[in-house]
Amino acid sequence: MPGDVMSQAEIDALLAAVNSGEVNTEEIKQEDTRKIKTYDFKRPDKFSKDQIRTLYMLHESFTRLLNTYLSTHLRTLVNVEVASVEQLTYQEFVQSMANPSVISVLGVPPLKGNIIFEVGTDLAFAFIDRVFGGDGNTAMKARVLTDIEDAVMRRFINAAMVNFKEAWANVATINPFLEGTESNPQFTQIVTPSEMVVIVTIQAKIGDIEGMMNVCIPYLVLEPIMSKLTTTFWVASSISKEGNDAHVGLIQSKLSKTLVPFVVEVGEVQITIREFLTLGFGDVLQLNTKVKDDLPCKVGSNAKFYCRPGTFGKKMAVQITRVVTPEEDEEPDFEEEEF
C-alpha cells in the first residue's frame, strides 16, 4: 500500500537513529515477532473449540448408551467410543466415505435439515452375522446390502437413534427418525459441497471386528441451537435434569409398564421322593389350605396380597381381600418339616 512505503528521508533518519543507538534493533525484532495463524476463506471455521468440546461430550454419552445396547442385544464383547470430532466441508466428508457403505439419512425435527449416520460395511456385516446367530467374526467383501440385511440395519439405526435422542436431551429435544438408506455416498447430497459440517467419528469393536461409524451434522442444522452448545450450558442442564419432576414422572411411567409375574398360590404340600415316584393319574394330594382360607398373591417371590378364588364370566379369577402387612411379609410362608 502507498501509505506503508517510506520516503528516502525517513530511511536516512531511521539508519541514523540505529547508528546512534537511539533505536534498539532487538526491540524492533521482538515487536515484529507475531503468531500468524493460517486461515482458509474457502472453509471457514464455524464451530468454536468450546462447541467442539461440547459435541464431544454429548456423543460420549451417546456411545456409552450405544455400547450398552449392543452388548445386551448381541450378547458379546462390544466397545464403542468417540475417536474424534472435527469440522470439514461436506464435499471432504463425502470423499472420505467408502463406496459401498451403509449410509442412513435422518431427520431431526424440530431442527431443520438432515444428518447422516454412516456405518462401515465391516461393522455392519459383523452386526448382521451376530444377529443371525453367528460369532460375528466375518470377513466379507464390501458389497451392497440385501433387502433382509438392510431391514436388520434399519432396526439397528432406529434403536441407535433412541440413544441419540437421549444423549442430546440436555441440549435440545429432538425426535430423530430414519428417512432412507443409501450405499453410494455420491447420492446423499443433504447440503451443498462447500457447506461446513461437524463429523463425529466413532470407533467400534464387535468381538474381533473393528470399524468406524460417522455422524455428519451440517452447520445449518445446528445453527438454531449454537448458543446452547457450550460446556457451561451442558453441565447446567445435566444438573437441572437430576431434580426435574418431569424426568421423575417419565421414570415412574416406564416402571408402571414393566411386566412382573403375579402368581396365586392355591396351596402347598410336602411329600417324600418315594411318594413322588409312586404318584399316578387320579391320585389326590391334600394341600395345607382350606376352602375358606385366603390365598396368597405373590409378586415375584413375595406375597403382597390375599385373595379368594372364583370366576368372572367364563374365566377363572380371584378377588383381592386384603394387603399383606409388613409384619406378615417378614414371616416365612410355612415351617419346614423334618421327614
Backbone torsions as a table, in degrees:
resi	resn	phi	psi	omega
1	MET	NA	143.3	-178.1
2	PRO	-58.7	-34.2	-178.9
3	GLY	-67.1	-19.9	-177.2
4	ASP	-92.2	-6.2	-178.4
5	VAL	-85.2	127.3	-179.7
6	MET	-85.4	143.5	175.8
7	SER	-78.0	167.3	-179.5
8	GLN	-63.6	-35.8	179.1
9	ALA	-65.4	-38.8	179.1
10	GLU	-68.0	-36.0	179.1
11	ILE	-66.8	-43.5	179.2
12	ASP	-63.5	-40.2	179.0
13	ALA	-64.9	-37.9	179.7
14	LEU	-68.1	-41.6	178.8
15	LEU	-64.5	-39.4	179.0
16	ALA	-65.0	-38.8	179.3
17	ALA	-67.3	-36.0	178.8
18	VAL	-68.8	-42.3	-179.2
19	ASN	-65.9	-35.8	-179.2
20	SER	-80.2	-10.7	179.6
21	GLY	89.7	3.2	179.4
22	GLU	-68.8	-28.8	179.1
23	VAL	-115.7	126.5	179.9
24	ASN	-90.6	119.5	-177.8
25	THR	-67.2	-29.2	179.2
26	GLU	-66.1	-38.9	178.2
27	GLU	-65.1	-35.8	179.1
28	ILE	-64.7	-40.4	179.3
29	LYS	-64.3	-41.2	-179.9
30	GLN	-66.3	-37.1	179.4
31	GLU	-67.5	-33.3	-177.8
32	ASP	-81.8	-12.4	-179.4
33	THR	-80.7	104.3	-179.1
34	ARG	-130.1	148.0	177.1
35	LYS	-78.9	122.1	-178.2
36	ILE	-111.6	126.6	179.8
37	LYS	-107.6	128.4	179.3
38	THR	-71.3	133.5	-179.1
39	TYR	-129.7	124.7	179.9
40	ASP	-99.2	111.7	-177.9
41	PHE	-71.4	-15.0	177.7
42	LYS	-75.5	-25.1	178.4
43	ARG	-136.7	76.6	-178.0
44	PRO	-68.5	145.5	176.9
45	ASP	-77.3	114.6	-179.2
46	LYS	-102.0	-8.5	180.0
47	PHE	-114.6	128.9	177.8
48	SER	-77.0	169.1	179.5
49	LYS	-63.3	-37.0	179.3
50	ASP	-65.8	-38.7	178.7
51	GLN	-68.2	-39.6	176.1
52	ILE	-63.1	-40.6	178.8
53	ARG	-64.5	-40.4	178.3
54	THR	-64.6	-43.4	177.4
55	LEU	-61.8	-36.4	177.4
56	TYR	-62.2	-46.0	-179.3
57	MET	-67.1	-38.4	177.8
58	LEU	-59.3	-45.2	-176.4
59	HIS	-81.2	-15.6	168.2
60	GLU	-65.2	-41.3	175.4
61	SER	-63.0	-41.0	178.3
62	PHE	-61.4	-43.8	-178.9
63	THR	-68.4	-33.6	176.9
64	ARG	-64.4	-43.6	178.1
65	LEU	-66.1	-41.0	179.8
66	LEU	-67.1	-35.8	177.7
67	ASN	-63.0	-42.5	178.5
68	THR	-64.2	-43.3	179.8
69	TYR	-62.5	-47.8	-177.6
70	LEU	-66.1	-38.2	-179.8
71	SER	-63.3	-44.3	-179.2
72	THR	-75.7	-34.6	-177.2
73	HIS	-74.9	-40.9	-177.4
74	LEU	-93.3	-16.6	-179.8
75	ARG	54.6	50.5	176.8
76	THR	-151.0	171.8	-179.4
77	LEU	-73.1	121.7	-178.8
78	VAL	-130.6	139.2	176.0
79	ASN	-133.7	120.4	-178.9
80	VAL	-128.4	128.1	179.6
81	GLU	-152.4	156.9	179.7
82	VAL	-76.9	127.4	179.1
83	ALA	-91.1	-43.6	-178.5
84	SER	-164.0	159.7	172.6
85	VAL	-133.0	119.3	-178.3
86	GLU	-143.7	162.5	179.0
87	GLN	-110.8	132.9	-179.1
88	LEU	-137.5	173.2	167.9
89	THR	-81.2	154.8	-178.2
90	TYR	-62.5	-33.4	178.9
91	GLN	-63.5	-40.3	178.1
92	GLU	-64.4	-37.6	178.4
93	PHE	-66.6	-44.3	180.0
94	VAL	-61.1	-41.0	-179.3
95	GLN	-69.1	-22.9	-179.9
96	SER	-82.6	-16.6	-179.1
97	MET	-79.2	144.9	178.3
98	ALA	-78.2	155.9	177.2
99	ASN	-128.0	112.5	8.0
100	PRO	-85.5	163.8	176.5
101	SER	-149.4	165.8	178.6
102	VAL	-96.6	99.9	-174.0
103	ILE	-113.4	126.5	179.1
104	SER	-115.6	127.8	176.4
105	VAL	-96.2	123.6	-172.9
106	LEU	-119.4	141.9	169.3
107	GLY	-94.9	145.6	-177.8
108	VAL	-131.8	58.7	178.7
109	PRO	-62.6	148.5	8.2
110	PRO	-81.9	1.0	177.0
111	LEU	-71.3	145.1	-178.0
112	LYS	-87.1	151.5	177.6
113	GLY	94.1	-174.4	-177.3
114	ASN	-127.2	158.0	171.5
115	ILE	-122.7	167.1	-178.7
116	ILE	-121.2	135.4	173.3
117	PHE	-120.1	109.8	-175.7
118	GLU	-108.8	134.5	177.9
119	VAL	-120.3	130.3	177.4
120	GLY	-63.0	147.3	-177.4
121	THR	-63.2	-31.6	179.5
122	ASP	-64.3	-42.6	176.8
123	LEU	-68.2	-40.2	-179.1
124	ALA	-61.2	-45.1	-179.4
125	PHE	-68.6	-34.5	176.2
126	ALA	-65.4	-41.3	177.9
127	PHE	-63.8	-47.8	-178.4
128	ILE	-63.0	-43.2	179.8
129	ASP	-62.3	-39.0	179.5
130	ARG	-69.0	-38.9	178.8
131	VAL	-63.3	-36.5	-178.7
132	PHE	-84.8	9.4	173.8
133	GLY	100.5	1.4	178.7
134	GLY	-81.2	-178.4	179.3
135	ASP	-88.6	-4.5	178.1
136	GLY	83.5	-10.8	-179.0
137	ASN	-88.2	67.0	-178.9
138	THR	-104.6	146.6	179.5
139	ALA	-125.0	57.5	-177.9
140	MET	-78.9	149.0	177.4
141	LYS	-71.3	143.1	-179.0
142	ALA	-60.4	129.3	-179.7
143	ARG	-155.9	171.2	176.6
144	VAL	-73.4	140.9	-179.0
145	LEU	-69.5	147.4	172.5
146	THR	-76.4	173.8	-179.0
147	ASP	-62.4	-40.2	-179.7
148	ILE	-68.6	-44.5	178.8
149	GLU	-63.1	-37.9	177.8
150	ASP	-64.0	-38.6	178.4
151	ALA	-65.0	-38.3	178.2
152	VAL	-65.3	-42.6	-179.8
153	MET	-68.9	-32.1	176.1
154	ARG	-62.6	-39.9	177.4
155	ARG	-63.6	-39.2	178.2
156	PHE	-64.7	-44.1	-179.5
157	ILE	-62.5	-42.9	179.7
158	ASN	-62.6	-40.3	177.6
159	ALA	-67.7	-39.3	179.0
160	ALA	-64.4	-34.9	-179.1
161	MET	-69.8	-25.4	174.1
162	VAL	-64.7	-42.7	177.0
163	ASN	-68.7	-35.4	178.6
164	PHE	-63.3	-42.3	178.3
165	LYS	-62.8	-42.7	-179.1
166	GLU	-66.0	-38.4	-179.8
167	ALA	-67.4	-32.0	-178.8
168	TRP	-88.1	-2.0	-173.5
169	ALA	-61.5	-29.2	-179.5
170	ASN	-72.6	-18.7	-178.4
171	VAL	-107.1	-47.1	-177.9
172	ALA	-153.6	146.7	176.3
173	THR	-89.3	107.4	-179.6
174	ILE	-120.2	158.3	179.2
175	ASN	-128.1	76.2	-176.2
176	PRO	-66.6	141.3	176.6
177	PHE	-144.8	155.4	-176.7
178	LEU	-84.3	119.7	177.2
179	GLU	-89.1	-34.9	-179.6
180	GLY	178.2	166.9	178.4
181	THR	-120.3	155.9	-179.2
182	GLU	-148.9	154.6	178.8
183	SER	-110.6	-23.2	-179.2
184	ASN	-101.9	119.9	-178.7
185	PRO	-60.4	-27.1	-177.9
186	GLN	-67.7	-17.5	-178.3
187	PHE	-97.1	13.3	-177.5
188	THR	-120.7	60.5	-179.9
189	GLN	-89.6	88.3	-178.8
190	ILE	-87.1	-21.6	175.5
191	VAL	-142.4	175.1	178.3
192	THR	-68.2	153.3	-177.1
193	PRO	-58.5	-30.8	-177.1
194	SER	-87.9	-3.8	-178.6
195	GLU	-69.2	139.6	178.9
196	MET	-79.3	138.6	178.3
197	VAL	-134.3	157.0	173.6
198	VAL	-104.8	130.8	-177.0
199	ILE	-110.8	118.7	175.2
200	VAL	-100.6	110.5	-179.6
201	THR	-94.3	124.1	-177.2
202	ILE	-115.0	126.5	177.7
203	GLN	-96.0	128.4	-176.9
204	ALA	-130.5	149.4	177.5
205	LYS	-136.8	119.6	176.8
206	ILE	-113.4	107.6	-174.3
207	GLY	65.6	-120.7	178.3
208	ASP	-100.0	1.7	-177.4
209	ILE	-96.5	125.7	177.6
210	GLU	-112.1	147.5	178.8
211	GLY	-165.1	-176.2	-176.2
212	MET	-124.4	148.5	170.3
213	MET	-125.5	145.3	-179.2
214	ASN	-128.4	136.4	172.8
215	VAL	-112.3	118.2	-179.2
216	CYS	-106.8	117.1	-178.5
217	ILE	-121.3	111.3	179.0
218	PRO	-65.4	153.5	177.8
219	TYR	-61.2	-35.8	-178.3
220	LEU	-62.0	-30.7	178.9
221	VAL	-72.2	-40.3	-175.7
222	LEU	-86.2	-11.6	-174.3
223	GLU	-54.5	-41.9	-179.7
224	PRO	-66.2	-20.9	-176.7
225	ILE	-118.1	19.9	-178.5
226	MET	-60.1	-33.4	-179.5
227	SER	-66.6	-21.5	-179.8
228	LYS	-89.7	-10.8	-178.0
229	LEU	-85.9	61.8	176.0
230	THR	-128.9	151.0	-179.2
231	THR	-61.1	-39.7	-179.1
232	THR	-62.4	-46.9	-179.3
233	PHE	-65.0	-40.5	-178.4
234	TRP	-64.8	-43.7	179.4
235	VAL	-66.7	-43.7	179.6
236	ALA	-62.1	-39.1	178.7
237	SER	-67.2	-36.8	179.3
238	SER	-64.7	-40.2	-179.9
239	ILE	-68.6	-42.5	-178.4
240	SER	-67.3	-28.8	-179.4
241	LYS	-67.3	-28.6	-175.2
242	GLU	-62.6	-35.3	-178.3
243	GLY	-106.0	18.2	-176.9
244	ASN	-75.7	126.2	-179.8
245	ASP	-63.7	-36.1	179.4
246	ALA	-64.5	-37.0	178.8
247	HIS	-66.5	-41.7	177.5
248	VAL	-63.8	-41.3	178.7
249	GLY	-62.9	-35.9	178.5
250	LEU	-65.4	-42.4	178.0
251	ILE	-63.6	-43.5	179.0
252	GLN	-63.2	-37.6	178.4
253	SER	-63.5	-42.3	179.4
254	LYS	-69.7	-36.7	177.9
255	LEU	-65.7	-36.2	-178.9
256	SER	-66.5	-20.0	179.6
257	LYS	-95.8	1.6	-178.9
258	THR	-74.0	133.4	-179.5
259	LEU	-82.5	131.0	176.3
260	VAL	-132.1	146.6	179.3
261	PRO	-70.1	135.4	178.1
262	PHE	-124.8	111.3	-172.5
263	VAL	-122.0	133.8	173.8
264	VAL	-100.5	121.1	-177.0
265	GLU	-93.4	110.5	-177.5
266	VAL	-69.8	-36.3	-179.3
267	GLY	171.2	175.4	179.8
268	GLU	-133.9	156.2	173.7
269	VAL	-150.7	141.7	178.7
270	GLN	-112.5	128.2	179.6
271	ILE	-132.6	162.4	178.8
272	THR	-82.2	164.8	177.0
273	ILE	-61.1	-38.6	179.6
274	ARG	-61.6	-43.4	178.0
275	GLU	-65.1	-38.2	179.5
276	PHE	-63.2	-40.0	-178.0
277	LEU	-70.2	-21.8	-178.6
278	THR	-94.9	-0.1	-179.6
279	LEU	-64.7	143.4	178.4
280	GLY	-143.7	175.7	-178.7
281	PHE	-62.6	130.6	178.8
282	GLY	95.7	-9.9	178.1
283	ASP	-68.7	148.7	-178.1
284	VAL	-114.5	131.7	176.0
285	LEU	-111.3	129.3	-179.7
286	GLN	-87.2	118.5	-179.8
287	LEU	-81.7	170.6	-177.1
288	ASN	-90.5	14.6	179.5
289	THR	-118.1	157.3	177.7
290	LYS	-106.7	168.2	-175.9
291	VAL	-61.2	-37.8	-176.0
292	LYS	-90.1	-0.1	-179.0
293	ASP	-73.7	146.8	171.4
294	ASP	-76.9	139.4	-179.1
295	LEU	-97.6	140.2	180.0
296	PRO	-75.7	137.4	173.9
297	CYS	-104.0	119.3	-176.2
298	LYS	-103.6	130.2	171.6
299	VAL	-104.6	110.4	-170.2
300	GLY	73.7	-118.8	178.5
301	SER	-111.9	5.0	-176.4
302	ASN	-114.0	137.4	176.4
303	ALA	-76.3	125.9	-178.2
304	LYS	-118.0	-22.7	-178.9
305	PHE	-140.4	166.2	168.9
306	TYR	-120.1	148.0	-175.0
307	CYS	-146.9	170.5	174.7
308	ARG	-120.2	134.4	-178.7
309	PRO	-76.4	156.7	178.0
310	GLY	-178.8	-157.1	178.8
311	THR	-131.2	153.1	175.3
312	PHE	-131.6	102.7	-170.7
313	GLY	69.7	-124.1	178.1
314	LYS	-102.2	11.4	-177.1
315	LYS	-114.2	150.8	174.8
316	MET	-71.4	144.9	-176.9
317	ALA	-152.6	169.1	174.4
318	VAL	-133.1	152.7	177.2
319	GLN	-116.5	123.4	-178.9
320	ILE	-68.6	128.0	-179.6
321	THR	-101.8	-38.3	179.4
322	ARG	-163.1	166.6	-179.8
323	VAL	-96.5	142.3	178.3
324	VAL	-68.5	129.0	179.1
325	THR	-77.3	158.8	177.7
326	PRO	-57.6	-34.8	178.7
327	GLU	-65.7	-42.9	179.3
328	GLU	-68.2	-32.2	-178.3
329	ASP	-66.0	-28.3	-179.6
330	GLU	-81.0	-19.3	-178.2
331	GLU	-78.2	145.7	175.5
332	PRO	-67.1	152.8	-177.9
333	ASP	-66.5	-36.0	178.7
334	PHE	-155.8	161.0	179.2
335	GLU	-89.9	137.6	179.5
336	GLU	-72.3	139.2	180.0
337	GLU	-111.9	146.5	178.0
338	GLU	-92.0	138.0	-179.8
339	PHE	-102.1	NA	NA
